[in-house]
Amino acid sequence: MENKLDLSVYNIRTDLALEARELASEREPEAAMNGVQFHTEEENGITVSMMTIDTDEGAQRIGKAKGRYVTLEVPGLRSHDSELQDRVTTRFAREFGEFLKEIGITEKQSALIVGLGNWNVTPDAVGPIVVENVLVTRHLFQLMPEQVEDGYRPVSAISPGVLGTTGIETSEIVHGVIEKAKPDFIIAIDALASRALERVNTTIQISDAGISPGSGVGNKRKPLTKEALGIPVIAVGVPTVVDAVTIVHDTITYLLGHLGRQVKEAKNPRPSSRLAPGGFSFPGKVKRYTEDDMPTQEEKQAILGMIGSLEEQETRQLIHEVLVPLGHNLIVTPKEVDDYVEDIANVVASGLNAALHRAVNMDSTSAYTH
């Protein structure tokens, strides 16, 4: 009997449906599109991608559950540009509000916001920080309903922690809260993993397919889904980490892009187009290597020898084989993660406040965050 190599251990770690679609398109450009609707648009430095997985076949090929996925990519978000953050908050609030309408959530229905993650670990603290900054109103509706102005809905919020610190599955805590508080829907906020360095701390994903706490670092727990909890679950995720295999692979890709551009410019000099050493602008800027910059297969092999002749999956497999036995396939986050997480958590919290409460507009939303 022929033994087949199991390549599943070399799968690229990503929680983003957008990246899963990109990977599927690379493997099977035509087949990967069956049962998957995709649309993207760009405005003012914000790229919004909308994907719907309609069929089981599409879900299997993409590797994500059926449902709607909206992804906001903002490469400049790491530059601490307050005006850009305001634009992202406005767009996120708009997209989230439309998302609620599409799945049938009305203005009066109550929400439970669940901040997943470990508040003691900065890259995993997106959920708890969002919970600190959202406007909670359920107690007001219960204790003094006559004092609540029109334009607000009942909202409650919890940070259940992680299994390692509580000893209780997150889904069990959430299920218990649902039984007592009886919300109409859940918003689960969590940190994710990406397969691309440029998407770390610059991307927000909205989905109605639920979420598995801990999936970003390979510790999948019981899922938070509509099927498991009995009410709609909207997942909001922010990628804050990548693994070392991704970093090494991307570094090789950037190196090839840089050398490929030098080779092409040596053949066709364009002095005005040359970048500074390194080929990339500062963090937060859009990368400036394109497919045209990449060397041919022959040039790759000439530059990197045997490694240059490998396909992407083979390159990742080789890197994985080198790093894992040494224990060096680390989960990595930028050193400025404290500021990045605080910024994007405030963007998410402000956007949720504006989307959930009609009385909160973009002029006043900053009054509810810190």
N, C-alpha and C positions, 0 to 999 in steps of 0.2 A: 504494500500500500504506500502510495507516494505521500511523503510528509511535506506539508505546505508551511511556509514561513508565516507566522502570525505577525502582521505588521501593525496590529492595533496598538501595540505598546509605543509605536512611533508616531501615533496620531498627534497632530498639532493641538496643543491645549488652547481652546478658545471657548468662551461662553457667548460670543456675539454671533447672532444668526447671520448678520451681514458677512462675517468672515467665513462662516460655515458654507454659505452660498458661494463665495469666491472659491473656496477649496473644491466644492462639488463641480463648479464650472471648469476648473482646471483639469479635473479628472475626466468629466464627461460633458463637454460644452453643450450638446444638444439635449441629452437625456436629463441633465440636471435641472432643466427649466420646466419639465413636466409637473403640473400641479403646483407651480410656484409663480405667483405674480410679483413683479418687482418694478418699482418706480423710484427715481431719485431726482432731486432738485437742489440747486445751490443759490443762496442769497446772502449777501453781506458777510461772507466768511463762514457761513453755517451750511453744511450739507445735510439734507434730510433724506433718508432712504426709507421707503415703505415697502414691506414685503408681507405677503399673505401666503401661507402654506395651506392649500385646500385639500389635498389628498394624502392618503397614507403613503403612496408611492413617492410623492414629493417630500414628505417628512423623512422617509427612509433615506432618500438620496442626499438630502441636505444634512440629515443627522440632527434635526431639531423637531420638536413637537408641532403638531398642526396649530395654527393660530395666526394672529397679527403681530408684526414686529415693526416698530418705528425706531430708527436710529438717528441720532443727531451727532454729527462729527464736527468738531470745532478745533482745528489745529492750533489756533492762536490762544486757546483758553489757558495755556500754561504761562502766558506772558503777563498775567495779572492786570489785564486791561479792563478797567471797571465798566467802560462803555460797552465793550464786547460782552462782558458778563451780563449786563442789563439786556442786551439784545438776545442773548441765549436764554435768559430767564423768560423773556416775553415769548420767544418762539416755543420754548418747552411748555409753557403754560397753555399756549394755543394748541399745540399738538396733543397734549395730555387731555385738554378739554374735549377736543374732537374725538379722541380715543374713547373717552367715557361715553360720549353720545353713540358711537358706533356699536358699542357692546350693550347699549340699552340702559346705562346708568343715568338716573334723573337727578335734578338739582336737590331734591329733598332727601335722597337716600343717604344713610349714615355710612361712614368709612372708618375702618380700623387700619392705621398705618403701623407697619411692623418694621422696625429698624434692625435688620439681621446683621450679625457680625460681632466681633470682639472689640469692645471699646478700649481695651488695653493694647491693641495692636493697630497702629495708625493706618496702614493700608486697608485694614478690615473694618475701620470705624466709620465708613460712609453712612451706613444705616443709622447707628446711634446718634451721629451728629445731625442728620436730617431730622430725627425725632425730637432733638433738643430745640429745633428751630421751626417746627410746624405749629400752626395755630390749632390748638385743641379746644373743642367747644361742647363736647357731649355733656359734661357736668353742668354747664350753663343751661342747656335744654332741660335737664332733669330738675335742677334746683330753682331756677328762676326763668322759666320759659318766656314769661311776659316781658322780660328785659332784653331778650335777644332780638336784634333788629332783623329785618328781612334781608336776604342775600347770604345768609350763613347756613351751613348744614352741620349736623352732629358729626364731630370727628374725635376719635380717641387714638392714642398712640402708645406703643410699648417697645422696649428694647429687651428682648428675651434672653440676650446673651448667647453663648455657644455651649454645646454639650460638654466640652472640657472644663468649663467653669461652673456650670449649674448641675451637671449630671442628669439633665432632663432633655429629651429631644425637643428641639424648637417647635416642631409640628404639634407635639403634645401640649406645650404651653399655649400655642396659638389656638388649638382646638378648645382648650379649657376656657380661654378668654371669649371665644366665639359663643360658647354655651351660655355664658353669663351676660356678656355685653350685647350680644345679638346684632352685630353690624350687618349691613346689607352687602358690603363688599370689602375686600382687603387690598391694600397697597403695600407690597413687600419691597423694601429697599435693600440692596446688597452690593458688595464689591464683587467684581468679576475678574476673569483673566482674559488677556488678549493674545493674539498671535503676532501682533505688530507693535513695535515700539512707539510709533507715532500716534497710536490710538489710546495709549495709557494716560489716564486723567484728562482726556480731551473728548470723550465719547459718552453719550447717555443712550441707553436702550430701554424702550418701553415694550412690554409684551403682555398678552393675555393668556400665555401658555403656562403660567406659573413659574416656580423656581425651586431648585434643590439647594438648600443651604450648604455651604462648604464646597460646592462643585468647582469653584475657581482654583482651589489647591488640591483637587482630587479626593476630597473627603465628602462625598455625596451622602447626605442624610435623607430622611423621609421627606418627600416633596411637599411643597405648599401649592396645591392646585385646586381647581374647582371640583374635580372629581374626589379629591381627598377631604376637602373641607366643607363642601356643599354650597359654597357661595363663590361668586367671581373673584379671582385673584389676579391683580395687575402687578406685574413685576417691573421694577425700575432698577436697572443695573449700571454701574460705572466701572469700567476696567481700571484696576489700579496696579496690577502685577503682570509680569511675563515670566516665563521660565528661561533658564540659561541656554537651552537648546535654541530657543527663538532668538536670543541676543546674539549668539555666535553665528547663527545662520544669517540674520539680518546684517551683521557686520561684514560677512563675506559678500553678501549682495551689494552693500554700499561700496565695498572695496572694488568689486567688479564694475559697478556703475562709475566710480571715480576714474579707474584706469581705462575703462571703455571710452569715457568722454575724452581722456587725454589722447588715446590712440586716434580717435576720430578727428580731434582738433589738430593733431600733428599732420594728418592727411589733408585736412581742410581748415587751415588756421582761421579762427574767429576771435581775435584778442578781446573784443568787447564783451564776449559772452562767458569768459573764464571766471569761475568762482574762486573764492579764497580756498586755501588748503583745507581738505576735508570734504568739500563739495556740498555741505549742508549749511543752511542758515542756523541761527540760534534756536534753542528749544521754543516751541510754540509756533514757529513758522512752517509753512508747507514745504515738504521736501521737494528738491528741484532736480532730481534725477528722473528721467523718463525712460520709456522703453527704447527710444532711439539711442539713448546713451549706452545701453547694455551691449557688451561685446558679443560677437558671434560665438557659436560653439567652439570653433577652431581657436578663436582668440582667447576664450576662457581657458581652454586646455593649455595654450601657450603661456598664459599668465599664472595659472594655479596648478599646472600639471594634471595629475590624476583627478584631483578634487574638481577641477574645472570641467571635467567630462561627465560628472554625475548630474542626474536629474534632481529636482528639489527634494523629493521624498527620500532619495538615496543619500543626499547630503545630510538631511536631518537624521536619518538612520545612523549614519557614520558618527555624527556629533553625539547622538544619544549613546552609542556604544562606547564612546570614549569617556563621556562625563559620568554616566550612571555608576559604573563600577568604582569610581573614585569618590562617589557621593557628592559630586559637584553640580548636579542638575538642580540648582537652587531656584526658588521662587524669588524674583527680584523686583524691587520697586525703586523709583528715583529717590535720591537723597533729599530732595525738596518736597517729599510727599506730604509733610505736615501742612504746608501752605496750599498745595494742590488739592488735597482732600477737603480742607476747610472751605476753599473757594467753590469747588464743584458741589459740595454738600449744601452750601448756602444757595447756590443756583437752583438745585433740585427742590430744596425746601421752599424757597420763594415762589418757584413755579407751581408747586403743589398748592400753596396757599391761595394763589391767584386762580388756579383752575378749579379748586374745590369750593371756594367761597366767592360768589358773584360780587359781594360787597368789597372784596379786596382787589384793588386795581394796582397797576404797575407803579404808580406814584407812591403808594402807601405800603407796598409789600415789604420793603426793607425795615419797616417799623417792627416787624414780627421776628426778625432774625438778629443774630449778634455775631 
